[in-house]
Amino acid sequence: MPIGKIATFDEGSINGSIEYSTLLKATRVSSENRELNYAFYAEKKPIKAYIVIITEAKDLTTKWRLWLNNFSLTKEFRPIDTVKFGNSYYNLNIYDVTHLVKNGKNEFIVSHSSFEGIWIHIINSVLFYEVPEFKTYYNLKAGIYLIQPSEEIELNGEGRNYVVVKNPNKSILKIVNSTGTVTEIGGSLDSDEIEVKGHLSIIHESSQRNPAFLFLHYSENSVTPKISISIDGKVSKDNKVVITLYNDGEVDLDKVLLNAMLNGVTVHFKSFDNVKIGQKVNYEFPVPKKGNVHLRIVGVKSGFRKILDKDIEWETA
């Protein structure tokens, strides 16, 4: 019999895009380590925003305090869902923080000071942006679902799926879609995030009795304009990279990120803001020595990212 569940807390469609990020490292907050800070970034002021927290506690009378951008959200610990396993309670909290999230860096703080302490398994932020050129259909599910040994669960999702799972056991948690095995997870106290297209299954291959955990399943299907960047360039004989970036897509870009690597090591980073359709950006920078110069270019539009990788040749005599 299944233990726990994940349930939809928001679904529908927007003329825009959705961006989410997750703090995956399990952290104990107690009298010895009283605060956990989680920073996330908003490309612009979102039209809707959530914070999702999964915790583990020995009882349900614990106290905590939550802050977002120096505003106190609550002093009360009132999970919207709880699952007891062993001697612990696993808890789900979801907060609508639309009015508190700002453009740029946002800081979320969990404060707790008991000797017993609580474990924060994940903190997840979900940001909705209004973008007239985009249409996104979505379903957001969260909860605590215990995946038993030898159990297989199926998750139906159109388009892109974002899943957060945890497997602290010496067993294999296998993520599978129509193309085969996407990844295998096991033996970590921290959670893992996976992005998979289309229908997927999670299989817990284990001869032990302990379960693995499913915390989040977000699915979305987007109709978007073409996001495209082209690049032309060379490395001159005096060790200078000279490039031209061109936005040849169908939408203005919030920013274009340039990361330059020499023999696999990052040697330069640059961000270009508000790159319009058809705009060319000329740029140059030095590299310390001769070697393989590889550029990773990322075009960003309201949480959507288009990645271009390109090797740059050295100028010959």
Buried (B, 14 or more C-beta within 10 A) or exposed (E): EEBBBBEEBBEEEBEBBBBBBBBBBBBBBBEEEBEBEBEBEBBBBBBBBBBBBBBBBBEEEBEBBBBBEEEEBEEEBEBEBBBEBEEBBBBBBBBEBBEBBEEEEBEBBBBBBBEEBBBBBBBBBBBBBBBEBBBBBBBBBBBBBBBBBEBEBEBEBBBBBBBBBBBBBEBBBBBBBEEEEBEBBBEBEEBBBBEBBBBBBBBBBBEEEBBBBBBBBBBBBBEBBEBBBBBEBBBEEEBEBBBEBBBBBEBBBBBBBBBBBBEEEEBBEEEBEEBEEEBEBEBEBEBEEEBEBBBBBBBBBBBBEBEBEBEBEBEEE
